[in-house]
Amino acid sequence: MTIYDDARQLEDELAAFRAELHADPEIGLQLPRTQARVLRELEPLGLEISVGRATTSVVAVLRGGARDERQPRAVLLRADMDALPVRERTGLDFASENGAMHACGHDLHTASLIGAARLLHHHRDRLAGDVVFMFQPGEEGYDGAGVMVNEGVLDAAGYRVCAAFAIHVLSAGLPNGVVSTRSGPVMSSSQRLLVRVDGQGGHGSMPHRAKDPITAAAEMVTSLQSTVTRSFDVFDPVVVTVGQFQAGTRHNVIPDHAEFAATLRTFSTENSAKIRADLERTLRGVADAHDVGVDVRFEEETLLTVNDEFEAGFAADVARSVLGEHSYRPMPHPLAASEDFSRVLTHVPGAFLTLGATPPGMDPATAPNNHSAYAVFDPAVLPKAAALYAELALRRLEHESA
Ligand SMILES: [Zn+2]
């Protein structure tokens, strides 16, 4: 019996647990009901369990039966547990009715990692090291992973883990059951840009006696797009989107100030470092040209998620070997979304994998995407994800001790 065979025996139980999570989603860093359910599922396994101080995270450590006492090794497996403020419209019989929705499939991640814990506990005699199970709240913009890293999840086994893996299901874009990843950047970095233009108000009929912040700010918005196309390699994209612009109170009054805010996405370490200086230079230049003041602020939201070359290749080999040769597809380019698993991958090598979960009968090219109120995920992928998590840990520890 392979681990995947064992995982298939768990399919109904994992699907039932996932449906229970799905019907009662929680948002952000405080997920008390979800945490209680995860603790209930882990309880019979007798793992070393700790819960977050600042959040409702859960960390469980499984000690392998074949661990080397003198040189212990551990692998970390991550599942996020939080939902989104989306009113569900899937029509599923276990659909959420509380105004939140597991629209990003984190309920499947949580159930899969519980499955992996059960599988690895069952096969613990074969485990050449320890496994840290990281159940994280607040992935959707709350930096739950950052909080857990600060609270010591990477050293939960008593020493630093040697590798970390996360799996993310997709309701569209990949065929059902297909795993995909890549070496290097896998998800974009995200930053917020806040700009305040300080002019001098006046009468709309006499702009020469004022300093109009609106024309300057409008030119800044278009100049930012020129900077993107003129300063960055077309094959290493940068996205700058101004989503907010505020100024003025009346059509014939020049206001004192104008403000706008943008989201910035980059897909390489080079551009993540370069973008701030380039955009700031453009903004200051336009401000000088208009003789207005400008206040420029950048706020980091999510780091670039970078897969380690060895770990990404290793994970791809495990996926092919566990789920079949046809079940792996290399990812051609990074995904234009952001992930706080990046917090883990800045400290330890690892890989972030995606897993296609478009339900049968739906076309992955047109199915509603993750975060949509209509997004549906096929629970049949649960044993695949559970087996993949478990085999990643088992084989990575075997590799380390070989
Ligand atoms: Zn997600």
Boltz pocket constraint, residues with backbone or C-beta under 6 A from the ligand:
constraints:
  - pocket:
      binder: B
      contacts: [[A, 104], [A, 105], [A, 106], [A, 139], [A, 168]]
      max_distance: 6.0
